[in-house]
């Protein structure tokens, strides 16, 4: 059993190491500081600074900062006592067993490095099919791109709709939460087309499959899985190699900033978000049309 630590001891724990345990890695580093994408919102430019000399963090986007305990409490939405246990290499988050308790409040952030994939199979669990239906997605469309993924976390077993990424990690979604297993990456589906469709997440892909299956079948597809990947070197290489690039990103500030960045940099890129101009994203459009 690991020794419990107190607040004084925990404050000496490296902020950078804590971020790594939580699945966040620096975008750039210097001798005295490291810069990260914010761990609690989507952004394309790193605004989250870690001072190596002071072992403190500061989020320039929100104007807040603190020590490693503050950081863990905010990311995991947990108490100071639970943060201390996390920093002692235990994870005390109380996650309900979702197999029979789908109406229980979700825990939305699980450190991806602690998720162990157990098995992957065809999408068939009734709870997942029901969740898809609530989002306006049919089982047949979902099965074209996704699997049913069972995994273990904190000695308990869970399941989710899974979309595999280019590094064999999984984007995981169910009624309770959305998360991913390590390593985090984008998903590139190749069909030898000269047209690329760029989407932000799993349900954008499935929603477009419901709205225009022929378009997806005739195109290569890039699902970012995080808006932060919009400036990834490989992603920009993909965009530059296609004759036509159709962007279906969210109509929030992060999505629109990313759209502006790409359309200004690449003449072949076209913003298609006007097709759901009164909604945040494609899935919100489908849910609206279905009266949900």
Secondary structure, 3 states (H helix, E strand, C coil): CCCCCCHHHHCCCCHHHHHHHCCCCCCEECCCEEEECCCCCCCCCCCEEEECCCCEEEECCCCEEECHHHHHHHHHCCCHHHHHHHHCCCCCCCCCCCCCCCCCCCCCCCCHHHCEEEEEECCCCHHHHHHHHHCCCCHHHHHHHCEEEEEEECCEEEEEEEEECCCCCEEEECCCCEEECCCCCCEEECCCCCEEEEECCHHHHHHHHHHCHHHHHCCEEEECCCHHHHHCHHHHHHHHCCCEEEEECCCCHHHHHHHHHHHHHCCCEEECHHHHCCCCCHHHHHHHHCCC
